[in-house]
Each structure stands twice: as C-alpha cells, then as structure tokens.
C-alpha cells in the first residue's frame, strides 16, 4: 500500500512539473490579412471563398491591404510596405494567416487564396498553435465633433512568455467603402463595397515594443480621424506579433483583436444618428419592407464580400418594398441613402 501511495505521489509531482513547464494558453483570434485591389479581376471570387471559409467563426480578424496587383484609390504606404511579406513577386488575391509560413512552396507567409477547403485547413493549423498572449477587445472612445479617437489596449501574457522582439500594432480599419471592382467572372466592372480596409496606423507601422509589468501591458493611443473617413464604419485592430527585421518568416502573430464600430463608442448626447431605418421582416424569405423618417434616394443590398446584388434608385419615398427572392440564403447588408445621410442594417435571408 505504501509503495502505491509513493508511486501516486511521484506521478503527481511529475504532473505538477509539466504543468509549470506549459504556461496557461489563451484563446487565439486568427488574423487573416488579404491582399486585394480594384484592378484584380479574381479578387471578388477570392473574397467569397474567404467569406465562406470563415462563415460562423467568431475567432477571426480579417483585414485587407489594397496592394499586390497594381494599385487603386485605397492603396497607401502601409499596404505597399506589407507586400514585403511576399518575399518576391506579388499577386492577388493573396493572403496571410497569422503571418506564418504555412505554404512552404512560397518564399514568404503570403500565399494564394485557394479553395475553401485549403483556407479552412490553414485556419485549423493556425488554431492548433498555442498562444500565451491574450489581447482584450480594444476600448475605444470617439468624439465626432473633434474627430478625436482614443484607443486603450490591454495585453496579458502567461508567466513571461514574451521577449524584446514582441511588438504591438494598432491599425485603423474602415468598412463599407464604395468603389468599382473588376470581376473576371462577371466579365465586367461591378459596383462593390469594400470591407476591412487598412486605412492608417495608430502606432508606427511595425508597431511599438511592449513594456510588460507583472505579465500585463496597457497603453492608450490617440488619433485624429481624417475628414474623409466615415467614423460610423471604422474599427480598431490590435496585433501582437514577433518582429524580426531580417526574416519575414519569423514574424508570427501571437494574438489579435478588433473593436466595435466607433459609432458605438460615442458618448450619450454627443451625436445623433439622424437617419431612422426600419427593416422587416428579418430574417426574411423574399419580400422585405424598409421605412425611414427621411426621403429615400437609393437602396442597395450587398453580401458579406462587398458585392452589390441589388440597387434601386428611389424618388423620395419613405416606404420601400424589395423583392429579394432571387438572392441566395445568407447574410446581407442593406444600405439606404436618404436626404439626411446613410443608414445600414444587416439582413438574414433564408
């Protein structure tokens, strides 16, 4: 009996040692960084495959850089600099998953946007990599009068699983930017709403080193939103990653997070949305009714990738009836342009 007790105590001590060797792991939010431009005729189809592969997943942060195949009106210095991850010639549609070199046939972490099954496999591989870094959803405050944005970032590490090369990037993201888009499948230039566009950085491009105290890091960043950015469509993305200036294949993302829209960060009494929009039924199977307190000028319906499936000019009515029975089941965004501004609502079609 004593020998059995001794054996069990030995097993317990070994288990404690292994537990100490493996610090607490956190839930990973997988970072997808897509390279796309309005000139890229295969990018709408690539976005559709990414949307299908990530459908229903809440652990994904999806950003877009407008570079890789020429340039367009949304190309900026950040997008062009990030093409260094190709490690050579560029192309689109392309993507990175956690800036990790999954496709060894490529010189860098950037790879083609393959089939839905390929994308899901990369996401599964990324999810299986343990992370000892937790990035909380960034806390944002926004004043629409001064266009001043404050973003507070909180990061936690298990034990001291970080080093001098661990850096933090804070990026400004904008959704629902309308721009024409080449589409080789439609063989046309199509109306397109672009989402997840990386517009600017609240930190230097390659981020800032983290000063970690007792396993935690916190810092507030300030930024003034340019006049042509629609704050209601803007979010803030936070990325913690390893920075190696000499090796693009050693810049893996430890974890990431993204805020809600800045319109939700406006204090009570600071701003009025102005445009009232009612949409019913929702979910719907075909006929949808829109009502507004303002004169409606145009209504459009776009899918999760930004492709416009329905657009209707309206001559000032405040009650609009849409027949969407020809659209496939899924999640859509209904945008209504009125005399008082733009309102958007999500719509589920069954």
C-alpha positions in Angstrom: 0.0 0.0 0.0 2.9 2.4 0.9 4.5 1.7 -2.5 1.3 2.5 -4.3 0.9 5.8 -2.4 4.6 6.6 -3.1 4.1 5.9 -6.8 1.0 8.1 -7.0 2.8 11.0 -5.3 5.6 10.6 -7.8 3.1 10.8 -10.7 1.5 13.9 -9.1 4.9 15.6 -8.7 5.7 14.9 -12.4 2.4 16.3 -13.5 3.0 19.5 -11.5 6.4 19.9 -13.2 4.8 19.5 -16.7 2.1 22.0 -15.7 4.7 24.5 -14.7 6.6 23.9 -18.0 3.5 24.7 -20.0 2.1 28.1 -19.0 -1.6 28.9 -19.4 -2.7 29.1 -23.0 -5.3 31.6 -24.2 -7.9 31.5 -27.0 -6.4 32.6 -30.3 -8.1 35.1 -32.7 -6.7 34.1 -36.1 -5.5 37.1 -38.2 -6.3 36.9 -41.9 -4.6 39.7 -44.0 -5.8 39.7 -47.6 -4.1 41.5 -50.5 -6.6 42.8 -53.0 -7.1 45.7 -55.4 -9.9 47.0 -57.6 -7.9 46.0 -60.6 -7.8 42.4 -59.6 -10.5 40.6 -61.5 -10.3 37.4 -59.4 -10.4 39.2 -56.0 -14.2 39.2 -55.7 -14.2 35.4 -56.0 -11.3 35.1 -53.6 -13.2 37.2 -51.1 -16.2 35.0 -51.5 -14.1 31.9 -50.7 -12.7 33.6 -47.6 -16.2 34.6 -46.5 -17.4 31.0 -47.0 -14.5 29.5 -45.1 -14.9 31.9 -42.1 -18.7 31.9 -42.0 -19.9 31.4 -38.5 -16.4 31.7 -36.9 -16.0 34.3 -34.2 -12.3 33.8 -33.7 -11.2 35.5 -36.9 -9.9 39.1 -37.6 -10.0 39.8 -41.3 -8.1 42.8 -42.8 -7.5 43.9 -46.4 -4.5 45.7 -47.9 -5.0 47.3 -51.3 -1.8 46.2 -52.9 -0.3 43.1 -54.6 -1.9 43.6 -58.1 -1.4 47.2 -59.1 -2.8 50.0 -57.0 -6.2 51.7 -56.5 -7.7 54.6 -54.6 -7.4 52.7 -51.3 -3.7 51.9 -51.7 -1.5 53.5 -49.1 2.1 53.3 -47.7 1.0 50.6 -45.2 -0.4 48.3 -47.9 2.6 48.7 -50.1 5.1 48.1 -47.3 3.2 45.0 -46.2 3.9 43.4 -49.6 7.4 42.7 -48.2 5.8 39.5 -46.8 5.5 38.1 -50.3 9.3 37.6 -50.3 9.4 38.3 -54.1 6.9 39.0 -56.9 3.4 40.0 -55.9 0.0 38.8 -57.0 -3.7 38.9 -55.9 -5.9 37.6 -54.5 -3.4 36.6 -51.8 -3.5 36.2 -48.0 -1.5 35.6 -44.9 -2.7 33.6 -41.8 -1.1 34.9 -38.6 1.9 35.9 -40.7 3.0 32.3 -40.5 4.9 30.4 -43.3 2.3 27.7 -43.9 2.8 27.2 -47.6 6.5 26.2 -47.9 6.3 26.4 -51.8 6.2 30.2 -51.3 9.2 32.3 -50.1 7.2 34.1 -47.5 4.0 33.9 -45.5 1.8 35.3 -48.3 0.0 32.6 -50.3 -2.7 32.4 -52.8 -6.4 32.5 -51.7 -7.0 28.9 -52.6 -10.1 26.7 -52.3 -12.5 26.9 -49.3 -11.0 23.6 -48.0 -7.5 25.0 -48.3 -8.4 28.1 -46.4 -10.1 26.0 -43.7 -7.1 23.8 -43.4 -4.8 26.9 -42.8 -7.2 28.2 -40.2 -7.3 24.9 -38.4 -3.5 24.8 -38.5 -3.3 28.3 -37.1 -5.9 27.5 -34.4 -3.8 24.5 -33.2 -0.8 26.7 -32.4 -0.9 27.6 -28.7 -0.8 31.2 -27.7 0.3 32.5 -24.3 -0.8 36.0 -25.1 -4.3 37.4 -24.6 -5.4 40.6 -26.4 -8.5 42.1 -25.0 -11.0 43.8 -27.3 -9.7 47.4 -27.5 -11.6 50.1 -25.6 -12.3 53.0 -28.0 -13.7 56.5 -27.3 -14.6 58.8 -30.1 -15.7 62.5 -30.2 -17.4 63.2 -33.6 -17.1 67.0 -33.0 -13.3 67.0 -32.8 -12.9 63.6 -34.6 -10.6 62.6 -31.7 -10.1 58.9 -31.2 -8.7 57.3 -28.0 -7.9 53.6 -28.0 -6.8 51.7 -24.9 -5.0 48.4 -25.4 -4.7 45.7 -22.8 -2.5 42.6 -23.3 -1.8 39.8 -20.9 0.9 37.1 -21.0 1.2 33.8 -19.2 4.2 33.9 -17.0 6.8 35.8 -19.0 6.3 34.3 -22.5 7.4 37.4 -24.4 10.7 38.9 -25.4 12.3 42.1 -26.6 11.1 41.5 -30.2 7.4 41.2 -29.2 5.6 44.2 -30.7 2.2 45.8 -30.8 0.5 47.2 -33.9 -2.7 49.2 -33.8 -4.4 49.7 -37.1 -7.4 51.8 -38.2 -9.9 49.8 -40.3 -12.8 51.1 -42.4 -15.8 49.1 -43.8 -18.3 49.9 -46.5 -16.2 51.9 -48.9 -17.8 52.1 -52.3 -15.6 51.7 -55.3 -15.9 49.9 -58.6 -14.2 46.5 -58.9 -13.0 44.4 -61.8 -14.6 40.9 -61.8 -13.3 38.4 -64.4 -16.2 36.0 -63.5 -18.8 38.6 -64.3 -16.5 39.9 -67.1 -17.3 43.4 -66.1 -16.6 46.3 -63.8 -19.1 45.9 -60.9 -20.4 48.0 -58.0 -18.6 46.9 -54.9 -18.5 47.7 -51.2 -15.0 47.2 -49.8 -14.7 46.0 -46.2 -11.8 45.7 -43.6 -9.7 48.2 -45.4 -6.5 49.1 -43.5 -6.6 52.9 -43.6 -3.9 54.0 -41.2 -1.9 53.1 -38.1 -2.1 54.5 -34.6 1.4 53.2 -33.9 4.5 53.2 -36.1 3.9 50.8 -39.0 5.9 47.9 -37.4 4.5 48.7 -34.0 5.9 49.5 -30.6 7.8 47.3 -28.2 5.8 46.2 -25.2 6.7 47.2 -21.6 5.3 44.3 -19.7 4.8 44.6 -15.9 3.6 41.6 -13.9 2.6 39.9 -17.1 0.4 42.7 -18.4 0.7 45.6 -20.8 -1.6 48.6 -21.2 -1.4 51.8 -23.2 -3.7 54.4 -24.7 -3.2 55.7 -28.2 -4.6 58.9 -29.6 -5.5 59.7 -33.2 -7.5 62.3 -35.2 -9.7 60.8 -37.8 -9.3 62.4 -41.3 -12.4 64.2 -42.6 -13.0 61.7 -45.4 -13.1 58.6 -43.1 -16.7 57.6 -42.1 -16.4 57.1 -38.4 -19.6 55.0 -38.2 -17.8 52.4 -40.4 -14.4 52.5 -38.6 -12.9 50.0 -36.2 -9.5 49.5 -34.5 -7.5 46.3 -34.9 -4.7 45.2 -32.4 -2.0 42.8 -33.4 0.7 41.4 -31.1 3.5 39.7 -33.0 7.2 38.8 -33.1 9.3 41.3 -35.1 12.4 40.1 -36.9 13.8 42.8 -39.1 15.8 40.3 -41.1 13.4 37.4 -41.6 9.8 37.8 -42.9 9.2 34.1 -41.9 9.9 34.9 -38.2 7.1 37.5 -37.6 4.3 35.2 -36.4 1.3 36.8 -34.8 0.8 35.8 -31.2 -2.8 37.1 -31.0 -5.1 39.8 -32.3 -8.4 41.6 -31.6 -10.7 44.1 -33.1 -13.0 46.7 -31.7 -16.6 47.5 -32.5 -17.5 50.5 -34.7 -16.7 53.9 -33.5 -20.3 54.9 -33.7 -20.9 52.7 -30.7 -18.1 54.5 -28.8 -19.8 57.9 -29.0 -21.0 59.2 -25.6 -24.7 59.7 -25.0 -25.7 63.2 -26.1 -22.6 63.8 -28.2 -24.2 62.9 -31.5 -27.5 61.9 -33.1 -27.5 59.2 -35.8 -30.2 61.3 -37.6 -31.3 58.5 -40.0 -34.0 56.2 -38.7 -34.4 53.0 -40.7 -36.7 50.1 -40.1 -36.4 46.8 -41.9 -38.8 43.9 -41.6 -39.3 41.0 -41.6 -35.8 40.0 -40.6 -35.0 37.1 -41.1 -36.8 37.2 -44.4 -37.5 34.8 -47.3 -38.2 37.2 -50.1 -40.2 40.4 -49.6 -38.6 43.0 -47.4 -40.0 46.3 -46.3 -37.9 49.4 -45.5 -39.2 52.5 -43.7 -37.4 55.8 -43.0 -38.3 59.1 -41.5 -36.3 60.8 -44.2 -36.7 60.8 -48.0 -35.0 57.7 -49.5 -32.8 58.3 -52.5 -31.3 54.8 -53.1 -31.3 51.3 -51.6 -28.6 48.7 -52.2 -28.1 45.2 -50.9 -24.5 43.7 -50.7 -23.2 40.4 -49.5 -20.5 39.6 -47.0 -17.7 40.1 -49.6 -19.0 43.6 -50.7 -20.5 42.5 -54.0 -23.7 44.5 -54.8 -26.6 42.2 -55.7 -29.4 44.8 -55.8 -29.5 48.5 -56.3 -32.7 50.6 -56.6 -33.0 54.4 -57.1 -35.9 55.8 -55.1 -37.6 59.1 -55.8 -38.0 60.4 -52.2 -40.4 57.8 -50.8 -40.2 56.9 -47.2 -41.7 53.4 -47.6 -39.8 50.9 -50.0 -40.7 47.3 -50.7 -38.0 45.0 -52.1 -38.4 41.6 -53.7 -35.1 39.7 -52.8 -36.4 36.2 -53.5 -33.8 35.7 -56.3 -30.9 36.0 -53.8 -29.3 33.0 -52.1 -29.8 32.5 -48.4 -27.2 34.2 -46.3 -26.2 37.4 -44.5 -26.5 40.7 -46.4 -26.1 44.4 -45.6 -28.9 46.7 -46.7 -27.8 50.3 -47.3 -30.3 53.1 -47.5 -29.2 56.6 -48.8 -31.5 59.3 -47.6 -31.8 63.1 -47.6 -30.3 63.0 -44.1 -27.5 60.5 -44.7 -26.8 56.8 -44.9 -28.3 54.1 -42.7 -27.3 50.4 -42.8 -28.9 47.2 -41.4 -27.9 43.6 -41.5 -30.4 41.2 -43.2 -30.7 37.5 -43.0 -32.3 35.7 -46.0 -33.5 32.2 -45.5 
